[in-house]
Amino acid sequence: MLRGLEARVDRVGVPLRHAERAAIGRRVVLRAHAEICAFVRAAAAEAAIDPARISALRLGDEAAAELAALGDTPALRESDLVSDRAGRRPGEHERAAEQWESKLARLAADYADGSHPDPERDALISWHAWAPVRQSGPPHPARPDKASAPASA
């Protein structure tokens, strides 16, 4: 009888562990979206682009609201980061970070001329690639295929 109960607990425990890992992963992604959007929002404001016009930043607003509804805390964040890294294969986190940075670098080349993504159409990753380029030097004349005029407030 005890073995049967232990087997049932083990079967129930697997989905619970899976659900817990999924919840941790979701919070990690939400935090990343919120942080990236805050970074882009600051760079846009500095470039005289009204952040309210950047449709991709809604993702950060939604992420922050969801995190608040989940009761996110610094302690939970730290616990999630430790659990997220522990649940990955060795080097997996580093490889994913390198791939992300490589993609951002390729996209950033599009904005080296001082242009910026289209506030209404471009995805968050384009803005994420643009923000550090914007902060590294003065803007240059824009290419005709990229938006360049600062948005009016």
VOGU-3710 file (C-alpha; in Angstrom, 3 decimals, decimal comma):
1> mlrglearvd> 0,000/0,000/0,000  2,780/2,435/0,896  4,595/1,768/-2,392  1,425/2,554/-4,340  1,065/5,839/-2,486  4,727/6,723/-3,073  4,350/5,936/-6,783  1,277/8,190/-7,027  3,087/11,000/-5,183  6,054/10,613/-7,539
11> rvgvplrhae> 3,754/10,801/-10,584  2,018/13,892/-9,193  5,338/15,438/-8,185  6,762/15,367/-11,718  4,125/17,731/-13,153  4,406/19,918/-10,075  8,149/20,226/-10,584  7,527/20,889/-14,272  4,907/23,531/-13,417  7,292/25,129/-10,932
21> raaigrrvvl> 10,082/25,241/-13,533  7,655/26,758/-16,038  6,610/29,439/-13,517  10,247/30,275/-12,784  10,990/30,505/-16,495  7,981/32,767/-17,017  9,083/35,138/-14,234  12,641/35,233/-15,617  11,305/36,203/-19,059  8,932/38,804/-17,601
31> rahaeicafv> 11,776/40,405/-15,647  13,971/40,491/-18,743  11,200/42,175/-20,738  10,638/44,750/-18,005  14,373/45,515/-17,693  14,963/45,757/-21,450  11,959/48,052/-21,825  13,195/50,314/-19,015  16,595/50,529/-20,745  15,010/51,321/-24,120
41> raaaaeaaid> 12,581/53,805/-22,558  15,477/55,755/-21,015  17,479/55,738/-24,268  14,443/56,859/-26,265  13,699/59,718/-23,887  17,353/60,760/-24,066  17,075/60,758/-27,885  13,927/62,930/-27,731  11,731/60,041/-28,869  8,491/59,854/-26,941
51> parisalrlg> 8,557/56,368/-25,354  4,749/56,344/-25,390  4,925/56,105/-29,195  7,031/52,928/-29,107  4,492/50,135/-29,327  7,065/47,467/-28,375  7,396/49,014/-24,909  3,895/47,821/-24,048  5,505/44,426/-23,542  7,487/45,847/-20,617
61> deaaaelaal> 4,426/47,492/-19,113  2,510/44,215/-19,344  5,455/42,294/-17,882  5,776/44,684/-14,940  2,042/44,450/-14,252  2,117/40,651/-14,359  5,129/40,526/-12,040  3,359/42,848/-9,595  0,269/40,639/-9,707  2,453/37,599/-8,999
71> gdtpalresd> 3,893/39,290/-5,916  7,449/39,433/-7,242  10,099/40,272/-4,639  13,903/40,580/-4,661  14,132/37,320/-2,692  11,952/35,492/-5,230  14,020/36,963/-8,053  17,249/35,679/-6,514  15,735/32,263/-5,879  14,448/32,109/-9,472
81> lvsdragrrp> 17,848/32,995/-10,911  19,560/30,279/-8,883  16,885/27,712/-9,809  16,889/28,725/-13,480  20,651/28,323/-13,786  20,654/25,090/-11,799  18,047/23,625/-14,146  20,194/24,189/-17,241  22,961/22,043/-18,664  26,530/23,296/-18,069
91> geheraaeqw> 27,317/26,198/-20,399  23,728/26,478/-21,673  23,127/29,884/-20,078  26,407/31,244/-21,431  25,702/29,944/-24,954  22,230/31,492/-24,932  23,663/34,829/-23,740  26,339/34,749/-26,463  23,738/34,021/-29,143  21,566/36,899/-27,903
101> esklarlaad> 24,502/39,317/-27,857  25,516/38,221/-31,357  22,012/38,834/-32,678  21,892/42,260/-31,017  25,269/43,173/-32,530  24,050/42,242/-36,033  20,899/44,306/-35,585  22,821/47,225/-34,057  24,755/47,647/-37,287  21,515/48,890/-38,870
111> yadgshpdpe> 21,522/51,862/-36,498  25,185/52,866/-36,640  24,144/55,686/-38,979  22,100/57,382/-36,235  18,705/56,149/-37,355  16,265/54,394/-35,047  13,642/51,673/-35,348  10,109/52,556/-36,360  8,189/53,318/-33,145  4,969/51,768/-34,390
121> rdaliswhaw> 6,233/48,715/-36,263  9,589/47,463/-35,011  9,940/44,769/-32,390  11,534/45,157/-28,978  14,721/43,400/-30,096  15,329/46,172/-32,663  14,963/48,808/-29,970  17,182/46,765/-27,640  19,867/46,702/-30,345  19,443/50,440/-31,023
131> apvrqsgpph> 19,655/51,713/-27,429  23,381/51,084/-26,792  24,260/52,386/-30,272  22,358/55,580/-29,467  24,261/56,022/-26,252  27,693/55,488/-27,812  27,863/58,537/-30,041  26,133/61,441/-31,731  23,446/60,673/-34,294  24,290/60,815/-37,977
141> parpdkasap> 22,031/61,516/-40,964  19,539/58,711/-41,317  19,333/56,256/-44,153  16,133/56,659/-46,157  14,860/53,213/-45,145  15,064/53,869/-41,386  13,043/56,224/-39,210  15,152/59,098/-37,933  13,122/62,120/-36,959  12,595/62,459/-33,219
151> asa> 8,983/62,107/-32,221  7,252/65,186/-30,961  6,006/65,095/-27,409
//
